[in-house]
């Protein structure tokens, strides 16, 4: 090993303290878009089960209605709607970026912050609707 390679290895951190790293809004938006996509994969199964239960019989529909009296079920549905809203808004943002807009540092950060704000608004509206 050469001397310069040893110096580079000594300068590298042994571990990263993730609490010290400050991600820009665009990185957070990208990470949250991926997380919301994964949530939507699992949510699809829940929503398909709910659709099947609601259409199977009058009794299963009534059971599903009774399930929604539970605050945990309402919270899950609210979470699914929030993840769907963020994924949709983030997807539209990415589609606009694919046309060559909002690719600069300032406009990209602004569009990420706007997508956060829109998601918060939609999430509040969904929460009011669910509860």
trRosetta pair geometry for C-beta under 8 A, 3 or more apart (Angstrom, degrees):
i j d omega theta_ij theta_ji phi_ij phi_ji
1 5 5.0 -117 -174 81 93 130
1 6 5.9 106 130 -56 120 90
2 5 4.8 97 60 5 80 103
2 6 7.3 -143 99 -6 45 86
3 6 5.7 -55 -154 33 35 112
3 7 6.6 35 151 -19 67 104
4 7 5.6 -51 -151 34 36 113
4 8 6.6 37 152 -20 66 103
5 8 5.8 -52 -149 34 34 111
5 9 6.4 32 154 -17 65 107
6 9 5.8 -57 -148 38 31 110
6 10 6.4 30 154 -19 65 107
7 10 5.8 -57 -148 36 31 110
7 11 6.5 27 155 -19 65 109
8 11 5.9 -61 -151 36 31 109
8 12 6.9 39 152 -32 64 100
9 12 5.9 -44 -152 17 35 115
13 16 6.0 98 100 -79 140 60
16 21 6.8 12 174 -39 110 129
17 20 4.3 50 98 7 109 115
17 21 7.3 163 92 -20 61 83
18 21 5.6 -48 -147 26 44 114
23 27 4.2 -117 -176 85 107 129
23 28 5.3 129 110 -53 123 84
23 31 7.6 -9 171 -2 163 138
24 27 5.1 97 57 6 72 101
24 28 7.3 -139 100 -2 38 89
24 109 6.3 -81 173 -102 109 108
25 28 5.6 -56 -148 40 35 111
25 29 6.1 39 153 -23 68 106
25 109 4.7 98 52 -149 121 78
25 112 4.1 150 137 97 102 134
25 113 5.4 -28 -165 -56 156 83
25 116 7.6 -94 -158 -21 110 134
26 29 5.6 -51 -146 35 31 114
26 30 6.5 32 154 -19 63 105
26 108 4.9 17 -91 142 131 111
26 109 5.7 -78 -38 -85 95 61
26 112 5.0 -143 -87 -46 51 150
27 30 5.7 -54 -148 36 32 111
27 31 6.3 29 155 -16 66 106
28 31 5.8 -56 -146 39 31 109
28 32 6.1 27 157 -15 66 110
28 112 7.1 109 67 172 88 132
29 32 6.0 -59 -143 42 26 108
29 33 6.3 33 155 -26 62 106
29 90 6.3 172 179 -123 91 109
29 93 7.3 -71 172 103 136 157
29 112 3.8 -120 -39 -139 145 106
29 115 6.1 80 -134 69 122 135
29 116 7.2 -104 -92 -51 94 94
30 33 5.7 -52 -148 30 29 114
30 34 6.8 27 154 -15 62 103
31 34 5.9 -57 -156 36 33 109
31 35 6.4 30 150 -17 67 108
32 35 5.4 -52 -142 39 36 112
32 36 6.0 36 158 -19 68 105
32 86 6.3 -80 146 165 111 138
32 90 7.1 -167 98 -78 92 152
33 36 5.9 -52 -144 38 28 108
33 37 6.5 34 151 -23 60 105
33 86 7.3 -145 -98 142 56 95
33 87 6.5 115 -149 -119 66 61
33 90 4.0 -163 -102 152 108 153
33 91 7.4 145 -151 -57 116 61
33 94 7.3 104 -155 -42 161 128
34 37 5.5 -53 -153 31 32 116
34 38 6.7 31 151 -17 65 101
35 38 5.8 -53 -153 35 35 110
35 39 6.4 37 148 -19 66 105
36 39 5.3 -49 -146 37 37 116
36 40 6.3 43 152 -24 65 103
36 83 4.4 174 -145 -162 86 80
36 84 7.7 -177 179 -60 111 20
36 86 4.7 -145 -94 89 159 112
36 87 4.1 -160 126 -63 122 93
36 90 6.9 134 50 25 142 142
37 40 5.6 -52 -150 33 32 113
37 41 7.0 41 149 -26 61 95
37 87 5.8 132 -71 -124 61 125
38 41 5.6 -42 -158 20 38 115
38 42 7.2 26 151 -6 64 100
39 42 6.1 -62 -158 42 37 103
39 43 5.8 38 147 -24 71 113
39 79 7.5 -116 -172 150 135 98
39 80 7.4 -167 152 -115 106 56
39 83 4.1 -103 101 -149 138 157
39 87 7.9 -153 62 -46 101 129
40 43 5.1 -52 -134 41 36 117
40 44 6.4 53 159 -35 64 93
40 80 7.9 108 -106 -153 58 77
40 83 5.9 -165 -59 131 78 117
40 84 6.3 110 -102 -89 108 70
40 87 5.7 -16 -41 -21 139 170
41 44 6.0 -46 -161 15 27 114
41 45 7.9 23 145 -11 55 97
42 45 6.0 -51 -167 29 43 111
42 46 6.9 38 143 -14 70 105
43 46 5.4 -55 -150 39 42 112
43 47 5.9 38 154 -18 74 108
43 80 4.3 139 -137 -131 129 106
43 83 6.5 179 -35 75 150 136
43 84 7.2 -130 113 -56 162 99
44 47 5.9 -57 -142 41 28 108
44 48 6.2 29 157 -19 64 107
45 48 5.9 -55 -144 37 28 109
45 49 6.4 30 155 -19 63 105
46 49 5.8 -56 -152 35 30 112
46 50 6.4 29 151 -18 64 107
46 76 7.1 -129 -172 155 158 124
46 80 6.8 -129 79 -84 135 145
47 50 5.5 -52 -146 37 34 113
47 51 6.3 37 153 -20 65 103
47 80 7.0 154 -58 -178 107 153
48 51 5.6 -50 -145 36 33 112
48 52 6.2 35 154 -19 65 105
49 52 5.7 -55 -147 38 30 111
49 53 6.2 29 154 -18 65 108
50 53 5.7 -54 -144 38 30 111
50 54 6.2 28 157 -20 64 108
50 64 6.3 116 -149 -145 76 131
51 54 5.9 -58 -146 36 28 109
51 55 6.3 7 161 -3 64 114
52 55 6.2 -73 -147 46 26 98
52 56 6.0 40 158 -47 67 105
53 56 5.9 -40 -136 9 28 117
53 60 4.7 -137 -167 159 71 111
53 61 7.1 149 139 -82 72 43
53 63 7.0 -97 -179 79 120 105
53 64 4.7 134 122 -66 123 125
54 60 7.2 -130 -76 114 17 94
54 61 5.1 67 -146 -111 54 85
54 64 5.5 -75 -77 51 76 165
55 61 7.7 85 -49 -73 19 104
56 60 4.4 13 67 46 114 154
56 61 7.7 -175 51 -41 72 76
57 60 4.8 92 52 10 82 98
57 61 6.9 -140 95 -5 44 87
58 61 5.6 -54 -149 36 33 115
58 62 6.4 35 151 -20 65 104
59 62 5.7 -54 -151 35 32 111
59 63 6.5 34 150 -19 65 104
60 63 5.4 -47 -147 35 38 115
60 64 6.4 42 151 -21 65 101
61 64 5.7 -52 -151 34 32 112
61 65 6.5 35 149 -20 64 103
62 65 5.5 -50 -150 34 34 114
62 66 6.5 36 150 -19 65 103
63 66 5.6 -53 -150 36 33 112
63 67 6.5 44 148 -29 64 100
64 67 5.4 -44 -152 24 36 119
64 68 7.1 36 151 -20 61 99
65 68 5.9 -54 -160 29 36 111
65 69 7.9 48 142 -28 59 91
66 69 5.7 -36 -168 7 47 116
67 70 6.0 -46 -177 18 50 114
67 73 5.0 145 151 -104 85 165
68 73 5.4 -122 -105 110 41 132
68 74 6.4 86 -162 -70 70 82
68 77 7.6 9 -121 -13 96 149
69 73 7.9 47 50 45 36 130
70 73 4.3 83 75 4 101 106
70 74 7.1 -173 94 -7 55 83
71 74 5.4 -54 -148 39 39 114
71 75 6.2 44 152 -24 69 103
72 75 5.5 -51 -148 34 32 114
72 76 6.5 35 152 -21 64 102
73 76 5.7 -50 -149 33 33 112
73 77 6.5 30 154 -15 65 105
74 77 5.8 -55 -148 39 32 109
74 78 6.2 34 152 -19 66 107
74 130 5.2 138 -164 153 89 109
74 131 6.1 87 175 -88 141 65
75 78 5.6 -54 -145 39 31 113
75 79 6.2 35 153 -21 65 105
76 79 5.6 -53 -149 36 30 113
76 80 6.4 32 152 -20 64 103
77 80 5.6 -50 -148 34 33 112
77 81 6.4 31 154 -16 65 105
77 130 5.4 168 98 -132 113 131
78 81 5.8 -56 -148 39 31 110
78 82 6.2 32 154 -20 65 107
78 123 7.7 76 177 -163 91 78
78 126 5.9 140 -140 127 72 104
78 127 5.3 52 -140 -99 128 70
78 130 4.7 -135 -73 43 91 165
78 131 7.7 17 -71 -40 133 88
79 82 5.7 -54 -144 37 31 111
79 83 6.3 29 157 -17 65 106
80 83 5.9 -55 -147 38 29 109
80 84 6.2 30 154 -19 64 108
81 84 5.6 -53 -144 38 31 113
81 85 6.2 34 155 -22 64 105
81 122 8.0 -143 148 145 94 96
81 123 7.5 143 108 -119 92 58
81 126 4.1 180 123 -163 138 146
81 130 7.0 -162 14 -51 147 128
82 85 5.7 -52 -146 34 31 112
82 86 6.4 26 156 -15 64 105
82 119 7.1 78 -166 179 78 96
82 122 7.5 147 -120 104 58 92
82 123 4.3 43 -115 -114 102 103
82 126 6.3 -162 -63 69 69 148
83 86 5.9 -55 -146 39 30 107
83 87 6.1 28 157 -18 65 110
84 87 5.8 -58 -143 40 28 109
84 88 6.1 28 157 -19 64 109
85 88 5.8 -58 -147 38 27 110
85 89 6.2 20 158 -13 65 110
85 118 7.9 -152 162 128 106 85
85 119 5.5 140 118 -133 106 74
85 122 4.1 179 -158 114 148 140
85 123 6.3 -156 61 -61 150 70
85 126 6.8 -134 -34 -30 140 142
86 89 5.9 -58 -142 42 29 106
86 90 5.8 26 159 -15 67 112
86 115 7.5 87 -148 160 69 99
86 119 4.4 41 -91 -126 80 138
87 90 5.8 -55 -139 44 26 109
87 91 6.0 32 156 -25 62 109
88 91 5.6 -54 -145 34 26 113
88 92 6.6 27 156 -18 62 103
89 92 5.8 -52 -150 34 31 110
89 93 6.5 35 149 -20 63 105
89 115 4.9 151 138 -150 113 90
89 118 5.2 170 -135 96 149 126
89 119 5.6 -139 40 -66 152 89
89 122 7.4 -171 -42 8 132 148
90 93 5.3 -51 -149 35 35 117
90 94 6.4 35 152 -19 67 103
90 115 5.7 91 -82 -178 63 146
91 94 5.6 -52 -147 36 34 110
91 95 6.4 36 152 -21 65 102
92 95 5.5 -50 -148 34 34 113
92 96 6.5 34 152 -18 65 102
93 96 5.9 -56 -152 36 30 110
93 97 6.4 30 149 -18 64 106
93 102 7.2 -92 -168 104 81 160
93 111 5.5 143 -146 156 112 115
93 112 7.4 103 -177 -86 156 50
93 115 5.1 -38 -51 -73 146 138
94 97 5.4 -52 -147 38 36 114
94 98 6.5 45 150 -28 65 99
95 98 5.5 -46 -153 26 34 117
95 99 7.3 33 149 -18 60 97
96 99 5.9 -53 -162 28 39 110
96 101 5.3 -57 162 71 89 114
96 102 5.9 49 116 18 108 129
96 111 7.5 -150 84 -148 132 148
97 100 7.8 114 -179 -25 38 7
97 101 6.6 -108 -101 74 36 61
97 102 5.1 -80 -91 77 80 103
97 103 5.9 118 -154 -74 87 79
97 108 7.4 59 -110 -112 123 93
97 111 7.6 166 -64 100 102 161
100 103 6.4 -59 -167 -9 42 132
101 107 7.4 -98 169 141 70 142
102 107 4.6 -133 -126 132 56 106
102 108 5.4 117 164 -86 78 57
102 110 7.7 -123 -135 66 99 90
102 111 4.5 24 -151 -23 139 152
103 107 7.3 13 36 77 31 114
103 108 6.3 28 -149 -65 16 113
104 107 4.7 66 59 25 95 103
104 108 6.2 -165 79 -13 39 94
105 108 6.0 -61 -142 37 19 112
105 109 6.4 16 161 -15 59 109
106 109 6.0 -59 -149 37 27 107
106 110 6.3 25 154 -17 64 109
107 110 5.5 -52 -143 38 35 114
107 111 6.2 35 157 -19 67 105
108 111 5.9 -53 -144 37 28 108
108 112 6.4 31 153 -20 62 105
109 112 5.6 -53 -149 34 32 114
109 113 6.5 30 154 -16 65 106
110 113 5.8 -57 -149 38 32 109
110 114 6.3 33 152 -19 66 106
111 114 5.5 -51 -144 37 34 114
111 115 6.4 37 154 -21 64 103
112 115 5.8 -54 -151 34 30 111
112 116 6.7 35 149 -20 63 102
113 116 5.5 -48 -152 31 36 115
113 117 6.5 35 151 -18 66 104
114 117 5.6 -53 -148 37 34 111
114 118 6.2 34 154 -18 67 106
115 118 5.7 -50 -142 38 32 111
115 119 6.3 35 156 -21 63 107
116 119 5.8 -60 -152 36 27 111
116 120 6.5 29 152 -21 64 104
117 120 5.7 -52 -151 32 33 112
117 121 6.6 32 152 -17 64 104
118 121 5.7 -54 -151 36 34 112
118 122 6.3 28 154 -13 68 107
119 122 5.7 -55 -142 42 32 108
119 123 5.9 37 155 -24 66 109
120 123 5.6 -54 -143 37 28 115
120 124 6.5 30 156 -20 63 103
121 124 5.9 -54 -152 33 29 109
121 125 6.5 26 152 -14 63 107
122 125 5.6 -55 -148 40 34 112
122 126 6.1 35 153 -19 67 107
123 126 5.6 -53 -144 38 30 112
123 127 6.2 35 154 -22 63 105
124 127 5.6 -52 -148 34 31 114
124 128 6.5 32 153 -19 64 102
125 128 5.8 -52 -150 34 32 111
125 129 6.4 30 151 -18 64 108
126 129 5.5 -56 -146 38 33 112
126 130 6.1 28 157 -17 68 108
127 130 5.9 -54 -139 39 29 106
127 131 6.0 10 167 -3 66 113
128 131 6.5 -64 -136 47 22 96
